[in-house]
């Protein structure tokens, strides 16, 4: 495993981040392909053994089940000071007023709940899980700064928003002497590259780390056709993101397969190696089988040439923005 600094911070993270959205109870959440606790623990243990120290979850994943599973597993398998735990708040956790969003009340309550479920005294990275159009950003940034000052949170991150929104949040924090965001978790892969227009250059200029989700486009970049998994046929969110341009995407997928054959690598390794070539800090890899961890770790040894990168990117066409709202 390789380790890098998170943007312009001193925090060291593994070059791969284990995404924990696939851990939970299939009967209690929108995705029925998620793993139960026993199978989830095997993957967490395997990731730790492979040197992965960076774990990403959210309060809304399984309505808290993902955090609970991750918290119990890390308590059993790792020392707290050796792992980096990231979670997110904003999504709806209960019906009625203040059950979602980024108001001071919602943030403070949900962070305490996250800490309880994760069985930890602090969160290494707290993300705001999308932009809250109903709460002044000043209120949100002040609450986040207070959490850092209290020691409940160490670093701040944001996820999937417009560049102007991220810039505004950073400006408000700097203006008031508050903690700024150190990391951006955007939607970024070979099939969706709209972040390259404004967000990625902005983050590079600010020294903000890129930790993108969906590096394999919900599995579409891991196989030549996308018909062999439960997620391919059941994940309605992923279908919304990618299927409208499926024909154009297939051209890119075919090229990923060609480059993989060239290096005797897997398609997943090519897709992740491409992200590293674009300055990404740690792609968030969601895993449902232990063997995939070895696959992703193997990508660390794959070096794409400039010709490979140009070939992989050539067929891309502009996409409608998805994931920001």
C-alpha positions as CSV (number, residue, x, y, z in Angstrom):
1,X,0.0,0.0,0.0
2,X,1.1,3.6,-0.6
3,X,0.2,6.5,1.6
4,X,-0.2,10.2,0.7
5,X,-1.0,13.5,2.4
6,X,-4.6,14.6,2.2
7,X,-4.3,17.8,0.1
8,X,-2.4,20.5,2.0
9,X,-3.0,18.9,5.4
10,X,-0.6,16.8,7.4
11,X,-3.0,13.8,7.5
12,X,-1.7,10.7,5.9
13,X,-4.2,8.4,4.2
14,X,-3.9,5.2,2.2
15,X,-4.0,5.6,-1.6
16,X,-7.2,3.7,-1.6
17,X,-10.3,4.5,0.5
18,X,-12.7,1.7,1.4
19,X,-16.3,2.8,0.7
20,X,-18.8,1.4,3.2
21,X,-22.1,2.1,1.4
22,X,-22.3,-1.6,0.7
23,X,-22.5,-2.5,4.4
24,X,-25.8,-2.7,6.1
25,X,-29.1,-4.5,6.2
26,X,-30.7,-5.1,2.7
27,X,-34.2,-5.1,4.3
28,X,-33.8,-1.6,5.8
29,X,-32.4,0.5,2.9
30,X,-33.0,1.5,-0.7
31,X,-30.2,-0.9,-1.9
32,X,-31.0,-4.6,-1.5
33,X,-27.6,-5.6,-2.7
34,X,-25.8,-4.5,0.5
35,X,-23.9,-7.0,2.6
36,X,-24.9,-8.2,6.1
37,X,-22.5,-7.6,9.0
38,X,-20.7,-11.0,8.8
39,X,-19.7,-10.5,5.2
40,X,-19.0,-6.8,5.7
41,X,-16.5,-7.6,8.6
42,X,-14.6,-9.9,6.3
43,X,-14.0,-7.2,3.8
44,X,-13.0,-4.6,6.5
45,X,-10.5,-7.1,7.9
46,X,-9.1,-7.9,4.5
47,X,-8.8,-4.2,3.7
48,X,-6.8,-3.6,6.9
49,X,-4.6,-6.5,6.2
50,X,-3.9,-5.0,2.8
51,X,-2.8,-1.7,4.4
52,X,-5.9,0.3,3.7
53,X,-6.4,2.7,6.6
54,X,-9.0,5.1,5.1
55,X,-12.7,4.3,5.5
56,X,-15.6,6.2,4.2
57,X,-19.2,5.9,5.3
58,X,-22.2,8.2,6.0
59,X,-25.0,8.5,8.5
60,X,-27.6,7.8,5.8
61,X,-26.0,4.6,4.6
62,X,-28.4,1.9,5.8
63,X,-29.8,4.6,8.1
64,X,-26.9,4.2,10.4
65,X,-26.2,0.5,9.9
66,X,-23.0,1.1,7.9
67,X,-21.5,3.2,10.7
68,X,-22.4,0.6,13.3
69,X,-20.9,-2.2,11.4
70,X,-17.7,-0.2,10.6
71,X,-17.4,1.0,14.2
72,X,-17.6,-2.5,15.7
73,X,-15.2,-4.0,13.1
74,X,-12.6,-1.3,13.6
75,X,-12.8,-1.6,17.3
76,X,-12.1,-5.3,17.1
77,X,-9.5,-5.2,14.3
78,X,-7.5,-2.0,14.5
79,X,-6.1,0.7,16.8
80,X,-8.1,3.9,16.5
81,X,-5.0,6.1,15.9
82,X,-4.0,4.0,12.9
83,X,-7.2,4.4,10.9
84,X,-8.9,7.4,9.3
85,X,-12.7,7.4,9.5
86,X,-14.7,9.7,7.3
87,X,-18.5,10.0,7.5
88,X,-21.1,12.4,6.2
89,X,-24.2,14.3,7.4
90,X,-27.1,15.9,5.6
91,X,-29.4,13.1,4.3
92,X,-32.7,12.4,6.0
93,X,-32.4,10.3,9.1
94,X,-35.9,10.6,10.6
95,X,-39.3,12.0,9.5
96,X,-40.4,15.5,10.5
97,X,-38.6,18.8,11.1
98,X,-34.8,18.8,11.4
99,X,-34.6,15.2,10.1
100,X,-32.2,16.2,7.4
101,X,-30.1,19.1,6.2
102,X,-27.2,21.2,7.5
103,X,-28.7,23.4,10.1
104,X,-26.8,23.8,13.4
105,X,-29.3,21.6,15.1
106,X,-29.2,18.9,12.6
107,X,-25.4,18.8,12.3
108,X,-24.8,18.8,16.0
109,X,-27.3,16.0,16.7
110,X,-26.2,13.9,13.8
111,X,-22.5,14.1,14.6
112,X,-23.3,12.9,18.1
113,X,-25.2,10.0,16.6
114,X,-22.4,9.2,14.2
115,X,-19.9,9.1,17.1
116,X,-22.2,6.8,19.0
117,X,-22.6,4.4,16.1
118,X,-18.9,4.4,15.2
119,X,-17.9,3.9,18.9
120,X,-15.3,6.7,18.7
121,X,-14.6,10.0,20.4
122,X,-13.8,11.8,17.1
123,X,-14.4,11.7,13.4
124,X,-11.3,12.2,11.3
125,X,-13.1,13.7,8.3
126,X,-16.7,15.0,8.4
127,X,-18.3,15.7,5.0
128,X,-21.3,17.7,4.2
129,X,-23.3,15.3,2.1
130,X,-24.4,17.7,-0.7
131,X,-25.4,21.4,-0.5
132,X,-28.3,22.5,1.7
133,X,-30.3,25.1,-0.2
134,X,-32.5,25.8,2.8
135,X,-29.8,26.7,5.3
136,X,-27.4,29.7,5.1
137,X,-23.9,28.5,4.5
138,X,-22.7,30.8,7.3
139,X,-24.7,28.7,9.8
140,X,-23.3,25.5,8.4
141,X,-19.7,26.6,8.4
142,X,-19.9,28.0,11.9
143,X,-21.4,24.8,13.2
144,X,-18.7,22.7,11.5
145,X,-16.0,25.0,12.9
146,X,-17.4,24.6,16.4
147,X,-17.2,20.8,16.0
148,X,-13.5,21.1,15.1
149,X,-12.8,23.3,18.0
150,X,-14.6,20.8,20.3
151,X,-12.4,18.0,19.0
152,X,-15.3,16.0,17.7
153,X,-14.1,16.4,14.2
154,X,-10.5,16.8,12.9
155,X,-10.9,17.8,9.2
156,X,-13.8,18.9,7.0
157,X,-14.9,17.8,3.5
158,X,-17.6,18.5,1.0
159,X,-19.3,16.2,-1.5
160,X,-20.8,16.8,-5.0
161,X,-21.7,20.4,-5.4
162,X,-21.2,23.2,-7.9
163,X,-17.8,24.9,-7.9
164,X,-19.4,28.3,-7.1
165,X,-20.9,26.8,-4.0
166,X,-17.7,25.3,-2.8
167,X,-15.9,28.6,-3.4
168,X,-18.5,30.4,-1.4
169,X,-18.2,28.1,1.5
170,X,-14.4,28.4,1.5
171,X,-14.7,32.2,1.4
172,X,-17.1,32.3,4.3
173,X,-14.8,30.1,6.4
174,X,-11.7,32.2,5.6
175,X,-13.5,35.5,6.1
176,X,-14.5,34.4,9.7
177,X,-11.4,32.6,10.6
178,X,-13.2,29.2,10.6
179,X,-11.9,25.8,9.5
180,X,-12.1,25.4,5.7
181,X,-12.7,22.2,3.7
182,X,-9.6,20.1,3.1
183,X,-11.1,17.5,0.8
184,X,-13.7,17.2,-2.0
185,X,-15.6,14.0,-2.6
186,X,-17.0,14.3,-6.1
187,X,-18.5,12.1,-8.7
188,X,-15.6,11.4,-11.0
189,X,-14.6,8.5,-13.3
190,X,-13.9,7.7,-17.0
191,X,-17.6,7.8,-17.8
192,X,-18.4,11.0,-15.9
193,X,-15.7,13.7,-16.1
194,X,-17.7,16.9,-15.7
195,X,-15.7,17.7,-12.5
196,X,-12.8,18.5,-14.8
197,X,-14.4,21.7,-16.0
198,X,-14.4,23.7,-12.7
199,X,-14.3,21.7,-9.5
200,X,-11.1,19.8,-10.0
201,X,-9.1,22.8,-11.1
202,X,-10.5,24.8,-8.2
203,X,-9.5,22.2,-5.7
204,X,-6.0,21.9,-7.2
205,X,-5.6,25.6,-6.9
206,X,-6.7,25.5,-3.3
207,X,-4.7,22.5,-2.3
208,X,-7.9,20.5,-1.6
209,X,-7.6,16.8,-1.9
210,X,-9.7,14.9,-4.4
211,X,-11.3,11.7,-3.0
212,X,-13.9,10.8,-5.6
213,X,-16.7,8.2,-5.3
214,X,-17.8,5.7,-7.9
215,X,-14.4,5.2,-9.6
216,X,-15.8,2.2,-11.5
217,X,-19.1,3.9,-12.4
218,X,-21.1,1.4,-10.3
219,X,-19.3,-1.5,-11.8
220,X,-19.6,-0.4,-15.4
221,X,-15.9,0.1,-15.8
222,X,-15.0,-3.3,-14.3
223,X,-16.4,-5.6,-17.0
224,X,-17.1,-5.5,-20.8
225,X,-20.8,-5.7,-20.3
226,X,-22.8,-4.7,-17.3
227,X,-25.2,-7.6,-16.9
228,X,-23.5,-9.9,-14.5
229,X,-24.2,-8.4,-11.1
230,X,-27.2,-7.7,-8.9
231,X,-26.3,-4.1,-8.7
232,X,-26.3,-3.7,-12.5
233,X,-30.0,-4.6,-12.7
234,X,-31.2,-3.2,-9.3
235,X,-29.3,0.0,-8.6
236,X,-31.8,2.6,-9.8
237,X,-29.5,5.5,-8.8
238,X,-26.7,4.2,-11.0
239,X,-29.0,3.7,-13.9
240,X,-30.1,7.3,-13.6
241,X,-26.5,8.5,-13.7
242,X,-25.2,6.4,-16.6
243,X,-27.8,4.7,-18.7
244,X,-28.9,7.7,-20.7
245,X,-25.6,7.7,-22.5
246,X,-25.0,3.9,-22.4
247,X,-24.0,3.7,-26.1
248,X,-21.3,6.3,-25.8
249,X,-20.1,4.8,-22.5
250,X,-19.7,1.4,-24.1
251,X,-17.0,2.9,-26.4
252,X,-15.0,4.0,-23.4
253,X,-15.6,0.7,-21.6
254,X,-14.3,-1.2,-24.7
255,X,-11.1,0.9,-24.6
256,X,-10.6,0.3,-20.9
257,X,-10.8,-3.4,-21.7
258,X,-8.2,-3.0,-24.5
259,X,-5.7,-1.2,-22.2
260,X,-6.3,-3.8,-19.6
261,X,-5.4,-6.5,-22.1
262,X,-2.3,-4.6,-23.1
263,X,-0.9,-4.6,-19.6
264,X,-2.4,-8.0,-18.5
265,X,-4.3,-6.1,-15.9
266,X,-8.0,-5.9,-14.9
267,X,-10.4,-3.2,-16.1
268,X,-10.8,-2.1,-12.6
269,X,-7.1,-1.5,-12.2
270,X,-7.0,0.6,-15.4
271,X,-9.9,2.7,-14.2
272,X,-8.3,3.4,-10.9
273,X,-4.9,4.0,-12.3
274,X,-6.4,6.6,-14.6
275,X,-7.8,8.5,-11.6
276,X,-4.4,8.6,-10.0
277,X,-2.9,10.0,-13.2
278,X,-5.4,12.9,-12.9
279,X,-4.2,13.9,-9.4
280,X,-6.7,12.0,-7.3
281,X,-5.6,11.4,-3.7
282,X,-7.6,8.2,-2.9
283,X,-10.5,6.8,-4.9
284,X,-13.3,5.4,-2.8
285,X,-13.7,1.8,-3.8
286,X,-16.9,0.0,-2.8
287,X,-16.3,-3.7,-2.5
288,X,-18.7,-6.6,-2.1
289,X,-16.2,-9.5,-2.4
290,X,-12.9,-9.9,-0.7
291,X,-11.0,-10.7,-3.9
292,X,-11.6,-7.2,-5.2
293,X,-9.3,-5.7,-2.6
294,X,-6.3,-7.5,-4.1
295,X,-7.4,-6.3,-7.5
296,X,-7.4,-2.6,-6.4
297,X,-4.2,-2.9,-4.5
298,X,-2.6,-4.4,-7.7
299,X,-3.5,-1.2,-9.5
300,X,-0.8,0.6,-7.5
301,X,1.8,-1.0,-9.8
302,X,0.1,0.0,-13.0
303,X,1.5,3.1,-14.7
304,X,-0.4,4.4,-17.7
305,X,1.4,6.3,-20.5
306,X,0.2,9.6,-21.8
307,X,-0.9,7.7,-25.0
308,X,-3.0,5.3,-22.9
309,X,-4.6,8.3,-21.1
310,X,-5.4,10.1,-24.3
311,X,-6.9,6.9,-25.8
312,X,-9.1,6.3,-22.8
313,X,-10.4,9.9,-22.8
314,X,-10.9,10.4,-26.5
315,X,-14.5,9.1,-26.8
316,X,-15.9,11.2,-23.9
317,X,-18.8,13.5,-24.6
318,X,-20.3,16.2,-22.3
319,X,-22.9,14.9,-19.8
320,X,-25.7,16.5,-17.9
321,X,-24.7,17.3,-14.4
322,X,-25.9,14.6,-11.9
323,X,-25.4,14.3,-8.2
324,X,-25.2,18.0,-7.1
325,X,-28.7,18.3,-5.8
